[in-house]
Amino acid sequence: MGEQGFRVRPGQLGGAAPAFGAVQYGGEHLPKIAHLPAPGERVLGIVDADLCDLIRRTPRRYRTARSGGVAEAGFGCLFVLFNLGDFVADLIEDCTWGLIRSLRRLFRGRGLTGGWPSQAGRFVVAVRSADSGYDNDDVLIVFTDRRILLAGGLGRTPRLLGELPYAHLRRVEPRHTWMSDRTDLHFADGSLAALEVAEKELAGLVALGPR
């Protein structure tokens, strides 16, 4: 997708990486993601995070197609049911949890700004893609000496969900309160994605991210 896209070529440098030698943060996660870095790529640290619950469900048009045209032709009725199920789920969310979320935004701010095509939006879509229903919120953020990787599928062998250059991530803003573990990621295009990051993981995210 090129420099403006979320994914980049393995090994492509996207900006200055933090000056860390060993895996100082999140080393306990290293065995699970050891298969993801490219040959010669060095892991600097790993942060376990969740997408903020203020971010709405990913719209269907931004989800990867489940299969090709041949399968759709052979199992047309099943795909109609799947699509109908997605539509109903979106409608229920908009009419119930969506209203509650809108009220909470008055006090906590939006969980995603810039829209789904933005760098923050593509970050969220990549994390959600860890399961077929696009409901995943868990992610391991892997900082290497070349790029930032997103690993999904916690509880089993994680797979690579996406990657971005360091230059695309401009600022990490902790917003922890007594009732929230929110931390905002600010991207180079001005967009924002909110995470829930536990206190013990926050130090790693701040240290490994841009200053």
Buried (B, 14 or more C-beta within 10 A) or exposed (E): EEEEEBBBEBEEEBBEBBEBEEBEBBEEBBEBBEEBBEEEBBBBBBBBBBBBBBBBBBEEEBBEEEEEEEEBEEEEEEBEEBEEEBEEBBEEBBEEEBEEBEEEEEEBBBBBBBEBEBBBBBBBBBBBBBEEBBEBBBBBBBBBBBBBBBBBBBEEEBBBBBBBBBBBBBEBEBBBEEEBBBBBBBBBBEBBBBBBBEEEBBBBBBBBBBE
